[in-house]
Amino acid sequence: MSEMRSRVRGGSRFFIRNGGPLVAYSPERIYEEVGFIAYYFHWPHDEIMNMEHRERRRWCDEISKINRKLNDEPEKKNVFDVFGKR
């Protein structure tokens, strides 16, 4: 499968293509992911920004799982669940 990425620092274009349609991620969504990971794991900005979108999403999911377990909320929506998946 072909993969195409275009990262523009400080801009609004983050394109990902993994054999599917071209997807652009808004700066708001990227800031949300980066802020969420940085807040909980205290990782440096550059390290988080150098991750692929899929990896950042995975870390957001893992952080949300941790919060649900700590709050004893296995299936309920958690306010810290950035993507509202669970």
Backbone as CSV, one residue per row, in Angstrom:
resi,resn,N_x,N_y,N_z,CA_x,CA_y,CA_z,C_x,C_y,C_z
1,MET,0.832,-1.192,0.000,0.000,0.000,0.000,0.870,1.246,0.000
2,SER,0.430,2.219,-0.725,1.206,3.455,-0.749,0.821,4.320,0.442
3,GLU,1.781,5.073,0.881,1.527,5.986,1.986,2.060,7.348,1.592
4,MET,1.265,8.388,1.834,1.694,9.742,1.516,1.451,10.612,2.731
5,ARG,2.487,11.346,3.110,2.349,12.252,4.241,2.874,13.616,3.858
6,SER,2.223,14.622,4.359,2.696,15.990,4.201,2.502,16.674,5.531
7,ARG,3.594,17.064,6.161,3.499,17.758,7.438,3.965,19.191,7.247
8,VAL,3.141,20.110,7.644,3.482,21.524,7.555,3.416,22.085,8.961
9,ARG,4.570,22.324,9.564,4.609,22.861,10.927,4.004,24.255,10.931
10,GLY,3.139,24.471,11.886,2.507,25.777,12.016,1.414,26.030,10.992
11,GLY,1.191,25.065,10.098,0.143,25.220,9.097,-1.045,24.349,9.432
12,SER,-1.907,24.164,8.462,-3.120,23.423,8.744,-3.215,22.124,7.960
13,ARG,-2.112,21.696,7.332,-2.214,20.503,6.514,-1.441,19.348,7.124
14,PHE,-2.144,18.307,7.426,-1.562,17.038,7.815,-2.323,16.007,7.004
15,PHE,-1.674,15.449,5.984,-2.343,14.504,5.098,-1.815,13.107,5.360
16,ILE,-2.695,12.147,5.372,-2.317,10.761,5.550,-3.038,9.952,4.487
17,ARG,-2.331,9.038,3.855,-2.971,8.137,2.900,-2.369,6.762,3.085
18,ASN,-3.200,5.812,3.425,-2.788,4.422,3.588,-3.688,3.546,2.735
19,GLY,-3.613,3.681,1.435,-4.432,2.885,0.551,-5.888,3.318,0.527
20,GLY,-6.212,4.398,1.207,-7.588,4.888,1.246,-7.627,6.321,0.782
21,PRO,-8.716,6.992,1.079,-8.831,8.397,0.663,-7.854,9.288,1.425
22,LEU,-7.515,10.375,0.816,-6.632,11.360,1.434,-7.402,12.077,2.533
23,VAL,-6.807,12.151,3.725,-7.481,12.743,4.871,-6.638,13.896,5.399
24,ALA,-7.253,15.039,5.636,-6.560,16.188,6.221,-7.061,16.364,7.651
25,TYR,-6.151,16.514,8.584,-6.511,16.700,9.982,-6.406,18.167,10.340
26,SER,-7.417,18.657,11.009,-7.442,20.065,11.369,-6.421,20.345,12.467
27,PRO,-5.914,21.561,12.521,-4.976,21.918,13.586,-5.599,21.721,14.970
28,GLU,-6.902,21.968,15.087,-7.562,21.792,16.384,-7.468,20.347,16.864
29,ARG,-7.679,19.413,15.960,-7.605,17.994,16.318,-6.185,17.608,16.724
30,ILE,-5.206,18.118,16.017,-3.811,17.809,16.337,-3.435,18.408,17.684
31,TYR,-3.835,19.665,17.927,-3.560,20.292,19.229,-4.225,19.505,20.351
32,GLU,-5.435,19.021,20.101,-6.159,18.248,21.104,-5.386,16.970,21.458
33,GLU,-4.928,16.252,20.449,-4.157,15.032,20.683,-2.851,15.329,21.417
34,VAL,-2.114,16.313,20.928,-0.811,16.646,21.514,-0.983,17.136,22.950
35,GLY,-1.951,18.012,23.179,-2.195,18.514,24.527,-2.596,17.415,25.491
36,PHE,-3.424,16.495,25.024,-3.893,15.388,25.851,-2.724,14.503,26.287
37,ILE,-1.880,14.126,25.331,-0.720,13.268,25.638,0.285,14.007,26.513
38,ALA,0.575,15.260,26.173,1.551,16.036,26.940,1.084,16.240,28.379
39,TYR,-0.197,16.483,28.570,-0.740,16.712,29.911,-0.567,15.479,30.795
40,TYR,-0.880,14.318,30.251,-0.846,13.104,31.070,0.517,12.443,31.154
41,PHE,1.294,12.463,30.062,2.571,11.759,30.059,3.777,12.689,30.165
42,HIS,3.565,13.996,30.020,4.650,14.982,30.134,5.772,14.741,29.127
43,TRP,5.412,14.273,27.948,6.397,14.060,26.899,6.660,15.381,26.185
44,PRO,7.849,15.582,25.638,8.163,16.835,24.939,7.336,17.012,23.659
45,HIS,7.062,18.254,23.348,6.270,18.618,22.173,6.809,17.972,20.899
46,ASP,8.107,18.106,20.648,8.677,17.564,19.408,8.519,16.054,19.312
47,GLU,8.655,15.368,20.425,8.505,13.912,20.406,7.077,13.519,20.022
48,ILE,6.115,14.230,20.552,4.712,13.926,20.241,4.396,14.309,18.796
49,MET,4.874,15.466,18.350,4.602,15.914,16.983,5.246,15.020,15.933
50,ASN,6.333,14.351,16.293,7.001,13.463,15.340,6.326,12.106,15.224
51,MET,5.326,11.851,16.063,4.574,10.599,15.965,3.616,10.670,14.785
52,GLU,3.325,9.522,14.226,2.273,9.428,13.218,0.936,9.680,13.906
53,HIS,-0.025,10.162,13.147,-1.357,10.426,13.697,-1.924,9.173,14.365
54,ARG,-1.770,8.044,13.724,-2.297,6.786,14.262,-1.692,6.469,15.628
55,GLU,-0.399,6.732,15.789,0.258,6.471,17.072,-0.252,7.430,18.153
56,ARG,-0.416,8.722,17.786,-0.966,9.670,18.762,-2.361,9.258,19.194
57,ARG,-3.196,8.843,18.237,-4.546,8.378,18.573,-4.485,7.182,19.519
58,ARG,-3.556,6.276,19.259,-3.430,5.088,20.108,-3.073,5.493,21.539
59,TRP,-2.132,6.433,21.691,-1.768,6.885,23.036,-2.939,7.581,23.722
60,CYS,-3.729,8.370,22.980,-4.924,8.997,23.556,-5.897,7.933,24.040
61,ASP,-6.069,6.884,23.258,-6.948,5.783,23.670,-6.434,5.114,24.940
62,GLU,-5.125,4.895,25.004,-4.542,4.245,26.186,-4.706,5.117,27.435
63,ILE,-4.486,6.407,27.293,-4.667,7.321,28.424,-6.125,7.298,28.886
64,SER,-7.047,7.279,27.925,-8.465,7.229,28.278,-8.804,5.934,29.014
65,LYS,-8.210,4.822,28.597,-8.425,3.546,29.295,-7.934,3.629,30.735
66,ILE,-6.765,4.223,30.915,-6.212,4.384,32.269,-7.178,5.197,33.125
67,ASN,-7.688,6.300,32.574,-8.627,7.146,33.325,-9.905,6.397,33.674
68,ARG,-10.422,5.619,32.729,-11.635,4.848,33.024,-11.392,3.844,34.142
69,LYS,-10.249,3.176,34.124,-9.940,2.207,35.182,-9.775,2.893,36.530
70,LEU,-9.057,4.005,36.553,-8.853,4.731,37.806,-10.161,5.260,38.380
71,ASN,-11.088,5.619,37.507,-12.373,6.158,37.945,-13.452,5.087,38.030
72,ASP,-13.049,3.841,37.845,-13.976,2.707,37.894,-15.168,2.930,36.963
73,GLU,-14.871,3.337,35.729,-15.884,3.589,34.705,-15.574,2.744,33.474
74,PRO,-15.801,1.442,33.528,-15.368,0.582,32.432,-16.019,0.855,31.079
75,GLU,-17.302,1.165,31.042,-17.967,1.342,29.754,-18.616,2.697,29.574
76,LYS,-18.652,3.503,30.602,-19.275,4.817,30.498,-18.382,5.789,29.750
77,LYS,-18.986,6.822,29.214,-18.195,7.881,28.583,-17.405,8.615,29.649
78,ASN,-16.167,8.854,29.359,-15.268,9.547,30.265,-14.958,10.914,29.669
79,VAL,-14.988,11.953,30.463,-14.713,13.303,29.950,-13.311,13.425,29.379
80,PHE,-12.417,12.544,29.770,-11.049,12.594,29.258,-10.876,11.778,27.993
81,ASP,-11.922,11.141,27.541,-11.875,10.366,26.309,-12.025,11.340,25.140
82,VAL,-10.897,11.752,24.590,-10.856,12.808,23.592,-11.746,12.509,22.389
83,PHE,-11.801,11.261,21.977,-12.483,10.932,20.746,-13.871,10.353,20.955
84,GLY,-14.323,10.238,22.208,-15.662,9.774,22.483,-15.951,8.382,21.972
85,LYS,-14.923,7.541,21.908,-15.088,6.207,21.357,-15.714,5.246,22.358
86,ARG,-15.543,5.506,23.640,-16.010,4.529,24.634,-16.846,5.186,25.676
